[in-house]
Every structure is written in structure tokens, then in C-alpha cells.
Amino acid sequence: MTRETDVLVIGSGIAGCAAALAAAREGADVLVATKATEPEDAATDWAQGGVAVTGSDPEAFRADIRAASDGTADPDAVDVLVSNAREAVADVLVDTLDVPFDGAPPGADVDAYDRGREAAHSESRILHVNAATGSHVLRPFLAHLSERPGVTFLEDAMALDLLTHEGRVHGASVLRDGAVEPTFAGATVLATGGIGACYRTTTNPDGATGDGVAMAAFAGARIADMQYVQFHPTAYPGPDPFLVSEAVRGEGAVLRNAAGERFMPAVHDDAELAPRDVVARAVADERAGGGEVRLDVSPLDPGFETAFPDLADLCADRGIDPADGIPVAPAEHYLCGGVAVDDRGHTTLDRLYAAGECARTGVHGANRLASTSLLEGLVWGLRAGESAAAAGAVEPIETPDPLDRDPGLPDAFADAKYERLRETMESAVGLTRTRSELERARSTLRRLKGEVDAYTRTRVSRSLYELRNAAVCGLLVARAASEAPSAGCHHVVDADDRDAGHGAQYADD
């Protein structure tokens, strides 16, 4: 069986939903293929902090993004984000979806809502719903699209590979119900999220296996800035971990070490509101030198339970008394690099677009400013979907039948490979890196990718392809990190760092 659609969107987070909405508004028939079977399978549903919007001083917003990026953000991309932020939020999140942002009734003017402040922001500009903004955005978005004519969802469906011919993408092969179906499209939009599966400790959902980045790399698209993997400084590190939103620090919570001392003022002038990479490394250093770090929420007024009831419930579920401070540690959080795109989400391949975390727009540079991920996914998703709708007609091509002749692999196979991948990434490609460790990691990951590739040649399964994609992304990160100078969340401590140079990264190593 084959399928045809004007626009194929792969992924159902905010970027994928925005692309589908924009394409449908242009009159295109849209098929959204997603691995998800429920909203919490997408990283958007996990987003806590909120959505940054442009206030009375757009240049301050631009300056904050550039400063958080360690001066590496693309000024043109930053201008696209800031210039389109208010209109996109008002149009989609407020007027279309009635997201119940705190401080005013749904549908109010954007300026009527409360605005919070988070790390590295010079002013309060973040719209939020308690500390669970993502779920209040994604769920109405999915509901709206499911009722919109011209938009069809294909759930529990994994895109395996892009269908290409002479530099043009014609759709993707999609695995669903045990069968691989060629899905042809006039244009294809990747919106598959991040690479959390590459790390043992992450704030991402389980399905964040880097599928879009890996597929694009195999197809020959340019992949850039993979060395910039952001770690969030405040994740609960115990059993059943969860993210403790940066908004809590924005409201006055402070970090204390095992001796009860507040340590961030000695690290950075902005203390707990320093850029994420700075705070994450400081927390890691304190934990390495003296044990546990806790987030002291006692300065909050109103109290923590009143200001952040959803987070308070998470603490209660795990037996944490916030009055004693919340134990925190860094965790892999966000990929700032990915599939290189222009200001319309177009990749280096004809009729292939990307948006959201899998895309490298240039906005984030070496380190993402808090509460810009949902905004970037929304802005670039809308622009990519609109452009994809005008890309051209469907042109089916001949596709080879996938080889699936060998017996399935036991769960222990993937478990062992993932353990090797995550141990390598956690130890050598984490918060702080050295050139020698990166070279060893690159060698290990090259071998791992080769082993997994050998099995995908004769077997087709979701778990195996997810492992392949995660291994590819791990190798891309290690390769990029070994070649790039230290900046932002790519922190290299070797003396020879000053001799390294920048470069684009591809799947072949």
C-alpha cells in the first residue's frame, strides 16, 4: 500500500502541529505521521516554563538571545524569531487555541497575561500556564487539528527513511502495524524532536531518538552545530526524575550546596539566573566536590505550593518535602544544532523542510535562551508549513522493498547497545569535554553505528531503527564536538581547544 499527500509532516509536537496548521490554511492536504499514541509522547507536552514573547523592547529580547548563545546566534535568525513572536503567539496560541495563560481569561490580548522571568532574560516576557505550559499548548493544538478538514493523523507510525531521487525528497517510508508503506508527498517537514535517548539522564520522552536528524543525514542534507547539546541545571535526579522549571528560580528560588551555602553569586553576576550552561556546570561541580545540591524554594512569595502546584504534586508523589529543598542535578535537555535550515525551514535538499528541536535555525547558537523552544517551533513550523504547501505536486518514485528476512532481535540486543551509547555519551560528550575523550568516544560510536547498520540491512523494526538513529546522532555529536572550539554548552577544557576550527557535520564519518 502507498499513500500520497500534498504535505507530509513527521512529528506531532508544537513544530509539527504548526506546520500542519499552516499548510492546511494554504489549502494543502496534510498527513501527520507520528510515533506518538498520546500527547505525552512528544517533548512539547513535557515543557514546563512557557513561551517567551516580544515585549516593549524587541532589541532587549534579541540581545538576551545573543548573550545566552555565547555570542554565536545567527543575527538574521534571531531577528526572524523576535519579529514574528508576538504575531505567531497571538494568532495560534491565543486566538485559535485559547491557551489559558495565567493572569487573564483565554482569548485576551497578549499583553493582558502575566509574564514570568527565567534565566538570562533581562525582563519578564514569558507567558505560562502554571509550570505545565507545554501540555496546555499541545493538547488543544492536537484537538484543533484533528477536527480540521484536510489534516489526517497517522499515529503509532515511524518514518524509517526519506525517499529521495537526484537531490529531491519525495516523502518517506513509514512503518505501521508491521508493514512498511511508501508515503509520497509534494513536500516533507521533519519535526521529530531531540536526542535524549543518547544520554542516560535526560528530560526528554523515551521516543527522542533523533529520527529526523538521522534520516536527513542519511539522505545527504547538511547537519550543523551538533556539538551544542544543552543540559538543564535543575532536574530531580532520584527515581522517576522530573524537570524543575527554570521559572522557579525566576521567582526567587536559590541553589545551595551540601553545606547549605548559596554558591551561584560567586560564579556569575546573574547568580541563579545566569545562562543555563553556566548554571549546569556550577551545579555539576558542586555535586562532584561535595555531594547533593538542593533548590531552596523558601524565598518564593507566594509559597512554592501556591505558585507551582503541578511541581508541588510531582514532589509529593516522590516523597520530597519542598521545605527541605528539592534535590537537583543537570540532565540532557535540548539539541541546539540539527538539520540546517533557512528562515523558511528549508533544508539543503529540495522539498525537505525541518522545524523544532531537530532543526538548526541558528537562533540558539551555542546555548538556548530559556522558553524559546516552543516559540521557535511555532514560528519555524508555521513558516515551514506555509512554504511546503507551495512546494509542488506529488511525484511518486520507484522504491525498493525493505529487506526483512532475518529473525527479530531480542530486547537484550538493543538494551546492550543503548547502554554502550549512553555510557559513552554521558562520560565523554557531556557537560565538560576533553579532546582525548572525544576522540575515544568518536571511535567507539563509529564501531557501534557500524554494528547496528549491519542489522538494519536485513531487519525492519521500530526499536532497531530508533537505535540506529540514536547511534547516528551520538556519532554526529561526538564528531562535531571533536572538531569545534569551546563555546556555550560545548565546554572543552583542553589547552589545544584554541587550535580547533568550525565545520558542518554529516552522517558519514
C-alpha positions in Angstrom: 0.0 0.0 0.0 1.2 3.5 -0.8 -0.1 6.9 0.3 0.0 10.3 -1.3 -0.4 13.7 0.3 0.5 17.3 -0.5 2.5 17.8 2.7 3.9 15.1 4.9 4.7 16.2 8.5 6.8 13.8 10.5 6.2 14.5 14.2 3.4 15.9 16.3 4.9 18.4 18.8 4.3 22.1 18.5 6.6 22.4 15.4 4.8 19.6 13.6 1.3 20.9 14.6 2.3 24.4 13.5 3.5 23.1 10.1 0.3 21.1 9.6 -1.9 24.1 10.5 0.0 26.5 8.2 -0.1 24.0 5.3 -3.8 23.3 5.8 -4.5 27.1 5.9 -3.0 27.2 2.4 -5.4 24.6 1.2 -3.0 21.6 1.2 -3.9 18.1 2.2 -1.7 17.2 5.2 -0.7 13.9 6.6 0.9 14.0 10.1 2.9 10.8 10.7 3.8 10.4 14.3 5.3 7.7 16.6 3.1 9.1 19.4 0.0 7.4 20.6 -0.7 10.1 23.3 0.3 13.7 23.8 3.0 13.0 26.4 5.0 11.1 23.8 6.0 14.5 22.5 8.6 16.7 24.2 6.2 19.7 23.8 3.8 18.1 26.3 6.7 18.0 28.9 7.6 21.7 28.5 7.1 23.5 31.8 8.4 27.1 31.7 6.4 28.9 29.0 6.6 30.8 25.8 8.8 34.0 25.5 7.1 36.8 23.6 8.4 40.2 22.4 7.6 43.0 24.8 8.0 46.7 24.6 11.7 46.4 23.8 12.4 43.9 21.0 16.1 44.7 20.9 16.4 43.6 24.5 15.0 40.2 23.5 17.4 40.0 20.7 20.3 40.9 22.9 19.3 38.3 25.5 19.2 35.6 22.9 22.6 36.5 21.6 24.1 36.8 25.1 22.8 33.4 26.2 24.2 31.9 23.0 27.7 33.0 24.0 27.6 35.4 21.1 27.1 32.7 18.4 23.5 33.1 17.5 22.8 34.0 13.9 21.5 37.6 14.0 19.2 37.1 11.0 17.6 34.1 12.6 17.2 35.9 15.9 15.5 38.7 14.0 13.0 36.3 12.4 12.2 34.8 15.8 11.7 38.1 17.6 9.9 39.9 14.8 7.4 37.1 14.4 7.0 36.1 18.1 4.1 38.2 19.1 2.0 37.7 15.9 2.5 33.9 16.0 1.6 33.6 19.7 -1.4 35.8 19.3 -2.7 34.1 16.2 -2.2 30.5 17.1 -1.9 30.1 20.8 -4.4 32.8 21.9 -6.9 33.4 19.1 -7.0 29.9 17.6 -6.3 27.6 20.6 -7.5 29.7 23.5 -4.5 28.6 25.6 -5.3 29.5 29.2 -2.2 31.5 30.0 -2.0 32.7 33.6 -3.3 36.2 34.5 -6.3 36.7 32.2 -9.1 34.8 30.6 -8.4 32.7 27.4 -8.5 34.9 24.3 -7.4 38.1 26.0 -4.9 40.4 24.4 -1.4 39.1 24.7 -0.4 42.0 26.9 -3.0 41.1 29.5 -1.4 37.9 30.6 1.2 37.5 33.4 4.8 37.4 32.3 7.4 35.5 34.2 11.2 35.8 34.1 13.7 33.0 33.6 17.4 32.6 33.4 19.4 35.0 31.1 16.3 37.1 30.4 16.7 40.8 31.2 13.0 41.3 31.8 9.8 39.4 32.4 8.4 38.2 29.0 7.3 34.6 29.4 3.7 33.6 29.1 3.0 30.4 31.1 0.3 28.1 32.5 1.5 27.2 36.0 4.6 25.0 35.3 2.9 22.9 32.7 2.7 25.2 29.7 3.5 22.5 27.1 0.5 20.3 27.8 -1.8 23.3 27.8 -0.5 24.2 24.3 -0.2 20.7 22.7 -3.4 19.1 23.7 -5.7 21.8 22.3 -3.5 22.0 19.2 -3.9 18.3 18.5 -7.7 18.6 19.2 -8.0 21.5 16.8 -6.1 19.8 14.0 -8.0 16.5 14.4 -11.2 18.4 13.6 -9.7 20.5 10.8 -10.6 19.4 7.2 -7.5 18.4 5.2 -5.4 17.2 8.1 -5.1 13.5 8.8 -3.1 11.9 11.6 -1.3 8.6 11.3 -0.4 7.5 14.8 1.9 4.9 16.1 3.8 5.3 12.8 7.5 5.6 12.4 9.2 7.2 9.4 12.2 5.0 8.6 13.9 6.7 5.7 13.3 9.6 3.4 12.5 8.8 -0.2 14.9 10.6 -2.4 15.9 10.9 -6.1 18.5 13.3 -7.5 18.5 15.7 -4.6 14.8 15.8 -4.1 12.8 14.4 -1.3 9.6 12.7 -2.4 8.3 11.6 1.0 9.2 8.8 3.4 8.9 5.1 4.1 6.6 4.7 7.1 6.4 1.6 9.4 2.9 1.0 10.8 1.3 -2.2 12.0 4.3 -4.2 11.0 4.2 -3.0 7.4 6.4 -0.5 5.5 4.4 1.9 3.4 5.9 4.4 0.9 4.3 7.8 1.6 4.7 10.2 -1.2 4.4 14.0 -0.7 4.8 17.2 -2.6 6.9 18.3 0.4 8.1 16.8 3.7 8.5 18.5 7.0 10.7 17.0 9.7 9.5 17.8 13.3 10.8 14.9 15.2 12.3 16.5 18.3 15.6 15.8 20.1 18.2 13.2 21.0 17.6 12.4 24.7 17.9 8.7 24.0 21.6 9.2 23.5 22.0 10.0 27.2 21.3 8.2 30.4 20.0 11.2 32.2 17.6 13.4 30.2 14.4 15.5 30.4 13.2 14.1 27.1 10.5 11.5 26.5 11.6 8.0 25.6 10.9 8.5 21.9 13.5 11.2 21.5 15.8 9.1 19.3 16.9 11.8 16.8 15.0 10.3 13.9 14.7 13.4 11.8 18.4 14.3 12.1 19.5 10.8 11.3 17.1 10.5 8.3 18.2 13.8 6.9 21.8 13.0 7.4 21.5 9.7 5.6 19.7 11.5 2.7 22.6 13.9 2.4 21.1 17.1 4.0 23.5 19.4 5.8 23.7 18.9 9.6 25.2 21.6 11.7 26.2 22.5 15.3 25.6 19.1 16.7 28.2 19.8 19.4 25.7 22.1 21.2 23.8 19.8 23.5 22.2 21.8 26.3 21.9 20.4 29.8 19.2 21.7 32.1 20.7 22.5 35.5 17.7 21.6 37.7 16.3 18.1 37.2 15.4 15.9 40.1 18.0 13.1 40.0 16.2 10.4 42.0 14.0 7.6 40.9 11.3 8.7 38.4 13.1 12.0 37.6 11.4 15.2 36.6 12.4 18.7 35.5 12.2 21.6 37.9 11.3 24.6 35.8 13.7 27.5 35.4 10.6 29.6 36.3 11.1 28.5 39.9 14.5 30.3 40.0 12.9 33.2 38.1 10.5 33.6 41.1 13.4 33.7 43.6 14.5 30.1 44.4 18.2 29.7 45.0 20.7 26.9 44.8 22.5 25.6 47.8 25.3 23.0 48.1 25.7 20.2 50.6 26.9 22.7 53.3 23.8 24.8 52.8 25.7 27.6 51.1 24.4 29.6 48.1 27.2 29.3 45.5 25.9 30.9 42.3 26.7 34.5 43.2 30.4 33.7 43.2 30.1 32.0 39.8 28.2 34.7 37.8 26.8 38.2 38.2 23.3 36.9 37.5 23.7 34.1 40.0 20.8 31.5 39.6 19.6 33.4 36.5 22.9 33.0 34.6 22.7 31.2 31.2 21.8 27.5 31.5 25.3 26.2 30.5 26.9 28.3 33.3 24.4 27.1 36.0 24.5 23.5 34.9 28.3 23.3 35.1 28.3 25.0 38.5 25.8 22.5 39.9 27.8 19.6 38.5 31.0 21.0 40.1 29.3 21.3 43.5 27.9 17.8 43.3 31.3 16.4 42.3 33.0 18.3 45.1 30.7 18.0 48.0 27.6 15.9 47.2 24.0 17.0 46.9 22.7 20.3 45.5 19.2 21.5 46.5 16.9 24.2 45.2 15.8 26.3 48.1 12.2 27.4 47.4 11.6 29.2 50.7 12.1 32.7 49.2 9.1 32.3 46.9 6.2 34.6 47.7 3.5 33.3 47.4 4.8 29.9 48.5 6.1 27.1 46.2 2.9 25.1 46.5 0.8 28.1 45.5 3.0 29.4 42.8 3.8 25.9 41.2 1.1 23.4 42.2 1.9 21.0 39.4 5.6 20.8 40.6 4.4 20.5 44.2 2.4 17.5 43.2 5.4 15.9 41.5 7.4 16.4 44.7 4.6 14.9 46.8 4.4 11.9 44.5 8.1 11.2 45.2 8.1 12.0 48.9 10.0 15.2 48.6 9.3 17.9 51.1 10.0 21.2 49.3 10.6 22.9 52.7 13.8 20.9 52.8 14.8 22.0 49.3 14.5 19.9 46.1 17.5 17.8 45.1 18.6 18.8 41.6 21.3 17.8 39.1 22.0 18.6 35.4 20.3 16.5 32.7 20.4 16.4 28.9 17.7 18.7 27.8 17.9 20.2 24.3 19.8 19.9 21.0 20.7 23.4 19.7 22.0 22.0 16.4 20.4 19.7 13.9 19.2 19.8 10.3 20.4 23.1 8.9 17.5 25.2 7.6 16.9 28.7 6.3 14.4 31.3 7.5 11.6 29.3 5.9 12.6 26.0 7.3 14.0 24.7 4.0 16.9 22.3 4.2 19.7 21.8 1.7 17.5 19.1 -0.1 14.7 20.1 -2.4 11.2 19.8 -0.9 12.5 18.9 2.6 11.8 21.2 5.5 12.5 20.9 9.2 11.3 22.8 12.3 11.6 22.5 16.1 14.3 20.8 18.0 15.5 18.6 15.1 16.2 21.8 13.1 19.2 24.1 13.3 17.8 27.5 12.6 20.8 29.4 14.1 18.6 31.1 16.7 20.2 29.3 19.7 23.8 29.2 18.6 25.9 27.5 21.3 23.2 27.7 24.0 19.5 28.2 24.1 17.8 31.0 26.0 15.1 29.7 28.3 11.5 29.5 27.0 12.4 30.0 23.3 12.0 26.3 22.2 8.2 26.4 22.0 8.4 29.8 20.3 11.0 28.6 17.7 8.9 25.5 17.0 5.8 27.6 16.5 7.5 30.3 14.3 9.5 28.0 12.1 6.7 25.4 12.0 4.3 28.0 10.6 6.9 29.2 8.0 7.9 25.7 7.0 4.3 24.5 6.6 3.4 27.5 4.5 6.4 27.1 2.3 5.8 23.3 2.0 2.3 23.8 0.8 3.6 25.8 -2.2 6.5 23.4 -3.0 4.8 21.5 -5.8 2.8 18.4 -6.7 3.4 14.9 -5.6 5.8 12.9 -7.8 5.9 9.2 -6.8 9.1 7.3 -7.5 10.2 3.7 -7.5 11.2 2.5 -4.1 13.0 -0.7 -3.1 11.2 -3.3 -1.0 12.8 -3.3 2.5 14.7 -6.4 3.4 13.1 -8.1 6.4 14.3 -11.6 6.1 16.2 -12.3 9.3 14.7 -13.2 12.7 13.9 -10.4 15.1 16.5 -9.4 17.7 16.0 -10.0 21.5 15.4 -7.0 23.7 18.7 -7.6 25.3 20.5 -6.7 22.0 19.1 -3.1 21.9 19.5 -2.7 25.7 23.2 -3.6 25.5 23.8 -1.2 22.5 21.9 1.6 24.2 23.9 1.1 27.4 27.2 1.4 25.4 25.9 4.5 23.6 24.7 6.2 26.8 27.8 5.4 28.8 30.0 6.8 26.1 27.9 10.0 25.7 27.5 10.6 29.4 31.1 10.2 30.2 32.8 11.8 27.2 30.3 14.1 25.5 28.5 15.6 28.5 28.8 18.9 30.3 32.6 19.1 30.2 34.6 17.5 27.4 38.3 16.8 26.6 39.8 16.3 23.2 41.2 12.9 24.1 37.9 11.6 25.5 36.0 12.9 22.4 38.4 11.1 20.1 37.9 7.8 22.0 34.1 8.4 22.0 34.1 9.0 18.3 35.9 5.7 17.7 33.6 3.8 20.0 30.5 5.3 18.4 31.7 4.7 14.9 32.0 1.0 15.7 28.6 1.0 17.4 27.0 2.6 14.4 28.6 0.0 12.1 27.3 -2.9 14.2 23.8 -1.5 14.2 23.9 -0.7 10.5 24.7 -4.4 9.8 21.4 -5.5 11.4 19.2 -2.8 9.8 20.2 -4.2 6.3 18.1 -7.3 6.8 15.6 -6.4 9.6 12.9 -3.8 9.9 11.6 -2.8 13.3 10.8 0.4 15.2 13.2 -0.4 18.0 16.1 -1.2 15.7 15.7 1.9 13.6 15.4 4.1 16.7 18.6 2.5 17.9 20.2 3.2 14.5 19.1 6.8 14.6 20.3 7.4 18.2 23.7 5.9 17.3 24.0 8.1 14.3 23.1 11.2 16.3 25.6 10.2 19.1 28.3 9.9 16.4 27.4 13.3 14.9 27.6 15.0 18.3 31.0 13.4 19.1 32.4 14.2 15.7 31.2 17.8 15.8 32.5 18.3 19.3 35.9 16.9 18.5 36.3 19.5 15.7 34.7 22.6 17.2 36.1 25.2 19.6 34.6 25.6 23.1 31.5 27.8 23.2 28.4 27.8 25.3 27.2 24.3 26.2 30.1 22.8 24.3 32.6 23.2 27.0 36.1 21.9 26.2 38.8 22.1 28.9 41.8 21.1 26.8 44.6 23.6 26.1 44.5 22.7 22.4 41.0 24.0 22.0 42.2 27.3 20.6 43.6 25.4 17.6 40.3 23.8 16.6 38.0 25.0 13.8 34.3 25.0 12.9 32.7 22.8 10.3 29.5 21.2 9.1 28.8 17.6 10.1 27.4 14.7 8.2 26.4 11.1 8.9 29.4 9.5 7.1 32.4 9.6 9.4 
